């Protein structure tokens, strides 16, 4: 499709920086499929970011590994009973390696935070660190999913750029689960009028069908 970024074949004998550059030029906008009920905001989930990046890593012959550099428990306020709450803070060293030449790699230390009342603080911190690392090194843009219309706003068609952004996200996404979820939210949302929803529905059906057929 015209809006989709052109896939770039890996250069023969390319080094790790060239391969990362290829991914940066090929990566598509990631749909914000997650929602924080407490703070009322949408976010791109780690699994959605990974779903976009993983096939491009395979295409370029790159592998991502990590080691934990440091783990800390950071004070983070107190409970209603007065006892102190803590955040798990992890410093994670991520490495992207060229599988053709294990001496050809780049590294970056990334911090992740996780809070949990039981034993999931560290896994949450790893998830945050991985999403942040992948998003920054591959310059991943994220886009809003079907937003609910704000109270008092007009009920006419939303700005064209939002509609065009939605079409680009659909055309570029390789995340089957994310597209299916987006379709349900788009159908229920009020961000697009009937004609726009019909066009997005057709694009979603086409993209989902192609991914299911792979």
C-alpha positions as a printed Julia matrix, in Angstrom:
214×3 Matrix{Float64}:
   0.0     0.0    0.0
   1.18    3.55  -0.64
   1.31    4.48   3.05
   3.27    1.42   4.12
   7.01    1.78   4.55
   9.04   -0.03   1.95
  10.71   -3.17   3.2
  14.48   -2.93   2.91
  16.5    -6.08   2.24
  19.55   -6.57   4.48
  22.8    -5.53   2.86
  25.24   -8.37   2.24
  28.0    -8.21   4.81
  26.33   -5.33   6.68
  27.6    -4.55  10.16
  25.38   -4.24  13.22
  24.92   -0.48  12.83
  23.81   -0.84   9.21
  21.37   -3.56  10.24
  19.93   -1.38  13.01
  19.6     1.48  10.51
  17.69   -0.84   8.16
  15.24   -1.68  10.94
  14.81    1.99  11.85
  13.82    2.68   8.24
  11.47   -0.32   8.06
   9.73   -0.22  11.45
   6.09    0.9   11.53
   4.05    2.81  14.06
   2.97    0.59  16.98
  -0.66    0.82  18.01
  -1.29    1.76  21.65
  -3.21   -1.36  22.64
  -2.88   -1.04  26.42
  -4.89    1.13  28.8
  -4.11    2.2   32.36
  -7.45    2.29  34.19
  -6.07    4.14  37.22
  -4.27    6.99  35.45
  -6.54    6.92  32.36
  -4.0     6.79  29.57
  -3.2     4.52  26.63
   0.2     2.95  26.05
   2.03    0.64  23.69
   2.47   -2.75  25.34
   5.78   -4.58  25.42
   4.33   -7.51  23.48
   3.12   -5.19  20.72
   6.57   -3.62  20.4
   8.23   -7.06  20.34
   5.76   -8.29  17.69
   6.83   -5.44  15.39
  10.57   -5.79  16.04
  11.07   -9.56  16.11
  10.55  -10.35  12.4
  12.87   -7.48  11.45
  15.57   -8.8   13.78
  15.25  -12.17  12.05
  15.42  -10.57   8.63
  18.6    -8.69   9.54
  20.23  -11.58  11.38
  20.34   -9.84  14.76
  19.73  -11.26  18.22
  18.89   -9.4   21.45
  20.29  -10.68  24.76
  20.48   -9.12  28.21
  22.12   -9.37  31.62
  21.12   -7.76  34.91
  23.71   -5.23  36.0
  22.05   -4.08  39.22
  18.86   -4.71  41.19
  17.62   -2.34  43.88
  14.57   -1.82  46.07
  13.67    1.89  45.94
  11.33    3.5   48.53
   8.1     4.59  46.9
   5.73    6.18  49.39
   3.78    4.32  52.03
   0.61    2.28  52.4
  -2.52    3.44  54.23
  -1.32    1.54  57.29
   1.92    3.52  57.27
   4.3     0.81  56.09
   6.75    1.77  53.34
   6.23    0.73  49.72
   9.08   -0.14  47.38
   9.8    -0.19  43.67
  12.06   -2.75  42.07
  14.7    -0.88  40.06
  16.7    -2.9   37.54
  19.65   -1.8   35.46
  19.63   -4.13  32.46
  22.4    -4.36  29.87
  20.94   -5.17  26.46
  23.14   -6.38  23.62
  22.25   -6.55  19.92
  24.57   -8.98  18.18
  25.17   -9.74  14.52
  24.72  -13.53  14.4
  27.17  -13.77  11.5
  29.89  -12.18  13.64
  29.43  -12.42  17.44
  32.18   -9.81  17.94
  29.99   -7.26  16.11
  27.51   -5.92  18.66
  26.21   -2.84  20.47
  25.29   -2.57  24.15
  23.14   -0.23  26.19
  22.27   -0.07  29.88
  18.58    0.62  30.45
  16.67    1.15  33.7
  13.29   -0.41  34.38
  10.95   -0.01  37.36
   8.31   -2.39  38.63
   5.92   -2.26  41.58
   3.94   -5.23  42.84
   2.5    -6.31  46.15
   3.83   -9.84  45.73
   6.74  -11.12  43.63
   6.21   -9.55  40.2
   8.19   -6.35  40.7
  11.25   -7.64  38.87
   9.35   -9.12  35.88
   7.51   -5.81  35.47
  10.82   -3.95  35.59
  12.3    -6.24  32.9
   9.23   -5.64  30.73
   9.55   -1.87  31.08
  13.28   -1.93  30.36
  12.9    -4.08  27.23
  10.1    -1.96  25.8
  12.04    1.25  26.44
  15.25   -0.15  24.95
  13.6    -1.44  21.76
  11.53    1.71  21.34
  14.53    4.01  21.61
  17.16    2.11  19.65
  14.78    1.45  16.74
  13.08    4.89  16.98
   9.61    3.36  17.23
   6.66    5.73  17.04
   3.42    4.87  18.84
  -0.07    5.92  17.79
  -3.41    6.25  19.57
  -6.0     3.56  19.13
  -9.72    4.35  18.77
 -10.14    7.07  21.4
 -13.44    7.79  23.06
 -14.93   11.15  22.11
 -14.41   13.76  24.83
 -17.46   15.22  26.51
 -18.65   18.38  24.87
 -16.73   17.8   21.63
 -18.42   17.99  18.25
 -19.79   14.83  16.67
 -18.55   15.58  13.18
 -15.62   13.83  11.48
 -12.31   13.87  13.38
  -9.26   15.56  11.85
  -8.04   13.83   8.72
  -4.57   13.28  10.19
  -5.98   10.92  12.85
  -7.76    8.89  10.19
  -4.66    8.8    7.98
  -2.51    7.78  10.96
  -4.9     4.89  11.67
  -4.62    3.71   8.05
  -0.81    3.82   8.19
  -0.74    1.89  11.45
  -3.02   -0.82  10.08
  -1.1    -1.15   6.82
   2.24   -1.43   8.6
   1.36   -3.63  11.56
   2.49   -7.26  11.66
   0.9    -7.9   15.06
  -2.17  -10.08  14.43
  -3.47   -9.96  18.01
  -3.0    -6.19  18.15
  -4.95   -5.69  14.92
  -7.82   -7.87  16.13
  -8.02   -5.89  19.39
  -7.78   -2.61  17.51
 -10.69   -3.65  15.28
 -12.93   -4.25  18.29
 -12.0    -0.9   19.87
 -12.46    0.92  16.57
 -15.93   -0.55  16.15
 -16.99    0.53  19.64
 -15.2     3.9   19.66
 -16.41    7.31  18.54
 -13.23    8.62  16.98
 -14.34    7.89  13.4
 -17.54    8.4   11.48
 -19.41    5.61   9.68
 -17.65    6.06   6.34
 -14.21    6.11   7.97
 -15.02    3.03  10.05
 -16.1     1.2    6.91
 -12.79    1.99   5.2
 -10.76    1.02   8.28
 -12.76   -2.2    8.61
 -11.84   -3.15   5.04
  -8.15   -2.4    5.65
  -8.18   -4.38   8.89
  -9.88   -7.38   7.28
  -7.31   -7.37   4.47
  -4.31   -7.07   6.81
  -5.63   -9.65   9.28
  -6.41  -12.07   6.46
  -2.89  -11.76   5.05
  -1.28  -12.35   8.45
  -3.52  -15.36   9.18
  -2.52  -16.83   5.83
   1.21  -16.68   6.56
